[in-house]
């Protein structure tokens, strides 16, 4: 598979490394707003061609595009690439608004293209191990997911700068960056809730720095918390009347254990390097392109839309607004 890449951040490098490691993928071009950053990224990642015009990039000699630009740009960039005949794997959140996602999913179908969200949870083999482990803990009445990770950009923000991740004009903030990793397992494992409550704390920039939500079902309550202003040390848990499943990292699904009522611990999944997790995304994406009627592609597309709708409801409840 020949890729073009939009974006020159660390996440793009991780995807390139993972795709090369897992699939032997070829990276033919990179788009950057500036020639300097594009040339530096291309040199470091052995990419032969650099574009600073998105329209010229869309005409490039490659089959698929990995998009890792700020959230606000995902919709327009994806639309241009789909109209140019390129398959798309786009970093989460795939679009800001669910209505945008519906439009682009239909455009991809119309053009015979694959349009997929790059979200580690859905393509991680540990997802199936987690799902199977829940059958062993009896009746589940509650769960708590947490993804709180102190941002490496926070010192810059405190110094008076405005990093992209704390800039509401780019449709960023904690829910969009970290909270989505809590929404995905909640919806994937337990379905659409009957009721959602949520709240958030805000930074001076207007971005949400942390937040929480409760998803109420007829038989269970799922809660989650997320923050870019502090570091979680306890992880996530799913509670049943016959045992508990603990998850050290909800984003990477690493170090999952099943703890029985008597305290016995059964290891379900260990650790996995970040590049390999992103390689799983690339491998599935390339399988979707080879087999566009793959039922897993249909399921992940529907799940992405469900998550997008829940994310919008949480934003509304919290008063999260983008400039």
C-alpha positions as CSV (number, residue, x, y, z in Angstrom):
1,X,0.0,0.0,0.0
2,X,1.3,3.4,-1.0
3,X,0.4,6.2,1.5
4,X,0.5,10.0,1.6
5,X,0.6,11.6,5.0
6,X,-1.1,14.8,6.2
7,X,0.7,16.0,9.3
8,X,4.2,16.0,10.7
9,X,3.7,15.4,14.4
10,X,4.8,12.5,16.6
11,X,1.5,10.6,15.9
12,X,2.2,10.5,12.2
13,X,5.6,9.1,12.8
14,X,4.1,6.4,15.1
15,X,1.7,5.4,12.3
16,X,4.4,5.3,9.7
17,X,6.6,3.1,11.9
18,X,3.7,0.8,12.8
19,X,2.5,0.4,9.2
20,X,6.0,-0.4,8.0
21,X,6.6,-2.9,10.8
22,X,3.2,-4.7,10.4
23,X,2.5,-4.3,6.7
24,X,5.6,-3.3,4.9
25,X,3.7,-0.2,3.7
26,X,5.3,2.4,1.4
27,X,5.1,6.1,2.2
28,X,5.3,8.2,-0.9
29,X,4.5,11.8,0.1
30,X,3.9,14.1,3.0
31,X,1.9,17.3,3.1
32,X,2.9,20.1,5.5
33,X,1.9,23.8,5.6
34,X,5.6,24.8,5.5
35,X,8.3,23.4,3.3
36,X,10.8,23.4,6.2
37,X,8.7,21.2,8.5
38,X,7.8,19.0,5.6
39,X,11.4,18.5,4.5
40,X,12.5,17.7,8.0
41,X,9.8,15.1,8.5
42,X,10.3,13.6,5.1
43,X,14.1,13.3,5.7
44,X,13.6,11.7,9.2
45,X,11.0,9.2,7.9
46,X,12.5,8.5,4.4
47,X,9.6,9.9,2.5
48,X,10.6,11.0,-1.1
49,X,8.2,13.8,-1.8
50,X,7.0,16.9,0.1
51,X,3.9,19.0,-0.8
52,X,2.8,22.4,0.6
53,X,-0.3,22.5,-1.6
54,X,-3.1,20.3,-0.4
55,X,-4.6,20.3,-3.9
56,X,-1.4,19.1,-5.5
57,X,-0.9,16.6,-2.7
58,X,-4.4,15.1,-3.5
59,X,-3.2,14.4,-7.1
60,X,-0.1,12.5,-5.8
61,X,0.8,9.0,-6.8
62,X,-0.5,7.0,-3.8
63,X,-3.6,5.0,-3.0
64,X,-4.4,6.0,0.6
65,X,-4.0,8.9,2.9
66,X,-3.3,9.0,6.7
67,X,-4.6,12.2,8.2
68,X,-3.1,13.5,11.4
69,X,-3.9,17.2,11.3
70,X,-5.8,19.2,13.9
71,X,-9.4,18.1,14.4
72,X,-10.9,21.1,12.8
73,X,-9.3,20.2,9.5
74,X,-10.3,16.6,9.3
75,X,-13.6,17.1,7.5
76,X,-12.4,19.3,4.6
77,X,-9.2,17.4,4.1
78,X,-11.0,14.0,4.1
79,X,-13.6,15.4,1.7
80,X,-10.9,16.6,-0.7
81,X,-9.0,13.3,-0.6
82,X,-12.2,11.2,-1.1
83,X,-13.1,13.3,-4.1
84,X,-9.6,12.7,-5.4
85,X,-10.1,8.9,-5.2
86,X,-8.0,8.2,-2.1
87,X,-8.8,5.8,0.7
88,X,-8.7,7.5,4.1
89,X,-7.6,6.5,7.6
90,X,-8.1,9.6,9.7
91,X,-7.0,10.2,13.3
92,X,-9.6,10.3,16.0
93,X,-11.9,12.1,16.2
94,X,-12.6,11.3,12.6
95,X,-14.8,14.4,12.3
96,X,-15.9,17.1,14.8
97,X,-19.6,16.7,14.0
98,X,-21.6,13.4,13.4
99,X,-23.4,15.0,10.5
100,X,-20.0,15.5,8.8
101,X,-19.2,11.9,9.4
102,X,-22.4,10.7,7.9
103,X,-21.8,12.9,4.8
104,X,-18.2,11.5,4.3
105,X,-19.2,7.9,4.9
106,X,-21.8,8.3,2.1
107,X,-19.2,10.0,-0.1
108,X,-16.8,7.1,0.4
109,X,-19.5,4.5,-0.4
110,X,-20.5,6.4,-3.5
111,X,-16.8,6.6,-4.7
112,X,-16.0,3.0,-3.7
113,X,-13.5,4.0,-1.1
114,X,-12.6,3.1,2.5
115,X,-13.0,5.8,5.1
116,X,-11.9,4.7,8.5
117,X,-11.1,6.2,11.9
118,X,-7.7,5.6,13.4
119,X,-8.6,4.5,16.9
120,X,-6.4,2.0,18.6
121,X,-9.2,0.4,20.7
122,X,-11.2,-0.9,17.7
123,X,-8.2,-2.6,16.0
124,X,-6.4,-3.9,19.0
125,X,-6.5,-7.7,19.3
126,X,-6.8,-7.2,23.1
127,X,-10.3,-5.8,22.5
128,X,-11.6,-9.4,21.8
129,X,-9.8,-10.7,24.9
130,X,-11.4,-8.0,27.0
131,X,-14.9,-8.8,25.6
132,X,-14.4,-12.5,26.3
133,X,-13.2,-11.8,29.9
134,X,-16.5,-10.0,30.7
135,X,-18.3,-13.3,30.3
136,X,-16.4,-14.6,33.4
137,X,-17.3,-11.9,35.9
138,X,-21.0,-12.5,36.3
139,X,-23.6,-9.8,36.2
140,X,-22.1,-6.4,35.4
141,X,-23.7,-3.5,37.1
142,X,-21.0,-0.8,36.9
143,X,-17.7,0.1,35.3
144,X,-15.4,3.1,35.5
145,X,-13.0,4.1,32.7
146,X,-10.3,6.7,33.2
147,X,-7.8,8.3,30.8
148,X,-6.0,11.1,32.7
149,X,-2.7,12.0,31.2
150,X,-0.7,15.1,32.1
151,X,-0.1,16.9,28.8
152,X,3.4,17.4,27.7
153,X,2.1,20.7,26.3
154,X,0.8,22.0,29.7
155,X,4.1,23.7,30.7
156,X,4.0,25.7,27.4
157,X,0.4,26.7,28.1
158,X,1.3,27.8,31.6
159,X,4.1,29.9,30.1
160,X,1.6,31.9,28.1
161,X,1.6,29.9,24.8
162,X,-1.4,28.3,23.2
163,X,-0.6,24.8,22.0
164,X,-3.0,23.3,19.4
165,X,-4.4,20.8,21.9
166,X,-5.7,23.7,24.2
167,X,-7.0,25.8,21.4
168,X,-10.8,25.6,21.0
169,X,-10.6,27.1,17.5
170,X,-9.1,23.8,16.4
171,X,-11.9,21.7,18.0
172,X,-9.5,20.2,20.5
173,X,-9.6,19.9,24.3
174,X,-9.6,16.9,26.7
175,X,-12.8,15.2,25.6
176,X,-11.8,15.1,22.0
177,X,-8.3,14.0,22.7
178,X,-8.6,11.6,25.7
179,X,-12.2,11.3,26.6
180,X,-13.0,9.6,23.3
181,X,-10.9,6.6,24.5
182,X,-13.5,6.2,27.4
183,X,-16.5,6.6,25.2
184,X,-15.4,3.9,22.7
185,X,-15.3,1.0,25.2
186,X,-18.5,2.2,26.9
187,X,-20.5,2.1,23.7
188,X,-18.7,-0.9,22.2
189,X,-19.1,-3.1,25.3
190,X,-22.5,-1.9,26.6
191,X,-24.3,-0.1,23.7
192,X,-26.2,3.2,23.6
193,X,-27.2,4.4,27.0
194,X,-30.7,5.5,28.1
195,X,-29.4,8.7,29.6
196,X,-26.2,10.7,29.7
197,X,-25.0,13.2,32.3
198,X,-21.7,15.0,32.0
199,X,-19.7,18.0,33.2
200,X,-16.3,19.5,32.5
201,X,-13.8,22.0,33.9
202,X,-12.4,24.7,31.6
203,X,-9.1,26.4,31.1
204,X,-8.7,30.1,30.5
205,X,-8.3,29.4,26.7
206,X,-11.9,28.0,26.7
207,X,-10.7,24.4,26.2
208,X,-11.9,21.7,28.5
209,X,-9.0,20.5,30.7
210,X,-10.9,17.6,32.4
211,X,-14.3,16.1,32.5
212,X,-16.6,13.3,33.5
213,X,-19.7,11.5,32.3
214,X,-22.2,8.9,33.5
215,X,-24.0,6.6,31.1
216,X,-27.1,5.2,32.6
217,X,-28.5,1.9,31.3
218,X,-31.5,-0.1,32.5
219,X,-29.2,-2.5,34.4
220,X,-25.9,-0.7,34.9
221,X,-24.1,2.6,35.3
222,X,-20.9,3.3,33.4
223,X,-18.8,6.3,34.5
224,X,-15.7,7.8,33.1
225,X,-13.2,10.6,33.9
226,X,-10.5,12.1,31.8
227,X,-8.0,14.9,32.2
228,X,-5.0,16.5,30.5
229,X,-4.0,18.3,33.7
230,X,-3.1,15.3,35.9
231,X,-1.8,11.7,35.7
232,X,-3.9,8.6,36.4
233,X,-2.1,5.9,38.4
234,X,-5.0,3.4,39.0
235,X,-6.5,2.7,35.6
236,X,-10.0,1.4,34.7
237,X,-12.3,-1.3,36.1
238,X,-15.4,-3.3,35.1
239,X,-17.3,-4.7,38.1
240,X,-19.3,-8.0,38.1
241,X,-20.8,-10.0,40.9
242,X,-18.3,-12.8,40.2
243,X,-15.2,-10.8,39.6
244,X,-13.5,-7.6,38.4
245,X,-11.6,-6.8,35.2
246,X,-8.9,-4.2,35.6
247,X,-7.3,-2.3,32.7
248,X,-4.1,-0.3,33.3
249,X,-4.4,1.7,30.0
250,X,-7.9,2.1,28.5
251,X,-6.4,3.7,25.3
252,X,-3.9,0.9,24.6
253,X,-5.8,-2.0,26.4
254,X,-2.6,-3.0,28.2
255,X,-2.1,-5.0,31.3
256,X,-5.6,-6.3,31.6
257,X,-6.3,-8.7,34.5
258,X,-9.4,-10.6,35.7
259,X,-9.6,-10.8,39.5
260,X,-12.0,-13.4,40.9
261,X,-14.1,-13.0,44.1
262,X,-11.5,-14.9,46.0
263,X,-8.7,-12.5,44.8
264,X,-7.1,-14.8,42.3
265,X,-5.6,-12.9,39.4
266,X,-5.7,-14.1,35.8
267,X,-3.6,-12.1,33.2
268,X,-5.7,-11.4,30.1
269,X,-3.4,-9.1,28.1
270,X,0.1,-7.6,28.7
271,X,1.8,-4.6,27.2
272,X,2.1,-3.7,23.6
273,X,4.4,-1.0,22.0
274,X,2.5,2.1,20.6
275,X,3.9,1.6,17.1
276,X,2.6,-2.0,17.0
277,X,-0.8,-0.8,18.2
278,X,-0.9,1.7,15.3
279,X,0.4,-1.1,13.0
280,X,-2.8,-3.0,13.9
281,X,-4.8,0.0,12.6
282,X,-2.9,0.0,9.3
283,X,-3.2,-3.7,8.9
284,X,-7.0,-3.7,9.3
285,X,-7.3,-0.6,7.1
286,X,-5.4,-2.4,4.3
287,X,-7.6,-5.4,4.7
288,X,-10.7,-3.2,4.4
289,X,-9.3,-1.9,1.1
290,X,-8.7,-5.4,-0.2
291,X,-12.1,-6.6,1.0
292,X,-14.5,-3.6,1.1
293,X,-17.5,-5.8,2.0
294,X,-15.7,-6.9,5.2
295,X,-18.4,-7.0,8.0
296,X,-15.8,-5.6,10.5
297,X,-15.5,-2.5,8.3
298,X,-19.2,-2.0,8.4
299,X,-19.3,-2.5,12.2
300,X,-16.4,-0.1,12.8
301,X,-18.0,2.6,10.6
302,X,-21.3,2.3,12.6
303,X,-19.4,2.3,15.9
304,X,-17.6,5.5,14.8
305,X,-20.9,7.2,14.1
306,X,-22.4,6.1,17.4
307,X,-19.4,7.4,19.3
308,X,-19.5,10.7,17.4
309,X,-23.1,11.2,18.4
310,X,-22.4,10.4,22.1
311,X,-19.4,12.8,22.0
312,X,-21.6,15.6,20.7
313,X,-24.2,15.0,23.4
314,X,-21.5,15.1,26.1
315,X,-20.1,18.4,24.6
316,X,-23.6,19.9,24.6
317,X,-24.2,18.8,28.3
318,X,-20.8,20.2,29.3
319,X,-21.1,23.5,27.3
320,X,-17.9,22.7,25.3
321,X,-17.8,25.1,22.3
322,X,-15.3,25.5,19.5
323,X,-14.4,28.8,18.1
